[in-house]
Amino acid sequence: QVQLVESGGGFVQAGGSLRLSCAASGSTFSLNVVGWYRQAPGKQREFVARISSGDRLDYGVSVKGRFTISRDSAKNTLYLQMNSLKPEDTAVYYCNGRDNLRGLNYWGQGTQVTVSS
């Protein structure tokens, strides 16, 4: 089992920055892919960024060039640095971890990000 706990959300004006953190505990060695998703009110959950095997980085089209995903393996923590924030980035942001071998998908409880215009 893996537990994921996000932090760092908040309220920011357009053009500002925030850094989200996701602290992982439990069987974190089993995770093949870790990343971030977001869900705005009335919309489907959307892919934001991920780190997969070989430290490959992938970003969603709407955040590429503005957001940066990283991790500190020693601290079992995943980060999402969000710059040049826009009102359309307003959403609940979720940390995700996938164990492809066992077919398991883990989610954090989410952290709210609100960007005012």
Secondary structure as the mmCIF struct_conf table of DSSP 4:
data_model
#
loop_
_struct_conf.conf_type_id
_struct_conf.id
_struct_conf.beg_label_comp_id
_struct_conf.beg_label_asym_id
_struct_conf.beg_label_seq_id
_struct_conf.end_label_comp_id
_struct_conf.end_label_asym_id
_struct_conf.end_label_seq_id
STRN STRN1 VAL A 2 SER A 7
STRN STRN2 GLY A 10 GLN A 13
TURN_TY1_P TURN_TY1_P1 ALA A 14 GLY A 15
STRN STRN3 LEU A 18 GLY A 26
BEND BEND1 SER A 27 SER A 27
HELX_RH_3T_P HELX_RH_3T_P1 THR A 28 SER A 30
BEND BEND2 ASN A 32 ASN A 32
STRN STRN4 VAL A 33 GLN A 39
TURN_TY1_P TURN_TY1_P2 PRO A 41 GLY A 42
BEND BEND3 LYS A 43 LYS A 43
STRN STRN5 GLU A 46 SER A 52
HELX_RH_3T_P HELX_RH_3T_P2 SER A 53 ASP A 55
STRN STRN6 ARG A 56 TYR A 59
TURN_TY1_P TURN_TY1_P3 VAL A 61 ARG A 66
STRN STRN7 PHE A 67 ASP A 72
HELX_RH_3T_P HELX_RH_3T_P3 SER A 73 LYS A 75
TURN_TY1_P TURN_TY1_P4 ASN A 76 ASN A 76
STRN STRN8 THR A 77 MET A 82
BEND BEND4 SER A 84 SER A 84
HELX_RH_3T_P HELX_RH_3T_P4 PRO A 87 ASP A 89
STRN STRN9 ALA A 91 ASP A 99
TURN_TY1_P TURN_TY1_P5 ASN A 100 GLY A 103
STRN STRN10 LEU A 104 TRP A 107
STRN STRN11 THR A 111 SER A 116
#
